[in-house]
Amino acid sequence: MSAITPGNPPGRTILHVDMDAYFASVETLGRPELQGRPVIVGGSPAFRSVVSSCSYEAKALGIRSGMPMLQALRLAPGAAVVEGDHHKYSSYTKRILAILLEVTHRVEPVSIDEAFLDASGLPYDPAALAIELQHRILDRTGLWASVGIGPNKLLAKMASKKAKPRGIRFLDPDDITGFDVESIWGVGPGTAAILHGYGIATIGNLRGLHLPMLRIMLGVAGEALYFLSRGVDTREIRPFYEEEPPKSVSHEHTFVRDVRNPSEYLPVLALLAQKVGRRARDEGYAGRTVTLKYRLPDLSHHSRARGLGSPTDQDQTIFHLARELAAEAVKGPVRLLGIALGDLSPVTCLQLDLFDGGSDGLNRAADMVRRKYGERAVVNCRALSAIRH
């Protein structure tokens, strides 16, 4: 008797909604001076920052997410560089998710700019539903989405990538044989390099390998690829309300040159504490552990952590603890510093502080100003020199 192998559950219809050039598109809303220009969202070019997002005009010049900012500006010296605003993007994400939830509660966000929707059994033609969602999102937010349709998450995600920008695409297992192996969700540069070394360039080539051979080549990952290359993906949609809460909130900064003196890194540390505290408050969490992350000139990563007596979401508390950790850890030049707030709990579950120091109201008032005018609109004195670049 033949062995039973996984197969796609019958009758499934999955949509993958992926916003087009999301951060850059949000930044150009209501700003006609940016329309039609290459727009790059990321940190200051004076630092070792990278591109978070870019417009399609910038993509046409060879700019990609994750590219060093200085390299991106060499490709597009006239590009508009905009500092990202996580809170603004999150507010648009909530509006987009509300539109998807009008159709079904079976919605799984996978990042700030993409989500899966299980349309199985819904009384809609999948293509018509995709068009309707695309139009609703555009009408209510001014933003374009690409929509992929397939019998599972893998094929729906691959379809949305092929549909970009502003398109709709359906894929079934027979449609993907000519695609590059890198098209498979989860195949990164390392796995692709191994496959290329064996002369495996396309999904069709990959299907020609037997399961035992893939196990020898890639171990457990090889077994997964055997089924994924055949368009088989049994993963279910996990609705957003079943998601596990985040384990930590963090921000990092890479210096344009290695630093070692407190006068050089403390302003940046204060700004990182401000960003971490604001994000924790925005997402409704407080943490019991502050972790300092740092990278040395040899690119090795290190960290130190310290616990708190009670959870906090306050910039000042986070900064004071991070400063103590830095004083203990930073004994020579560092290339990167980061702060993470961990052991998170929802603030609604925390015991009220009988001896409130008064910083909570101050920080929340500052948050309101930053949401309207940007992260740099209100900063503490310690962080001032970190934003003058």
Order of alpha helices (4+ residues) and beta strands (2+ residues): beta-alpha-beta-beta-alpha-alpha-beta-alpha-beta-beta-alpha-beta-alpha-beta-alpha-alpha-alpha-alpha-beta-alpha-beta-beta-alpha-beta-alpha
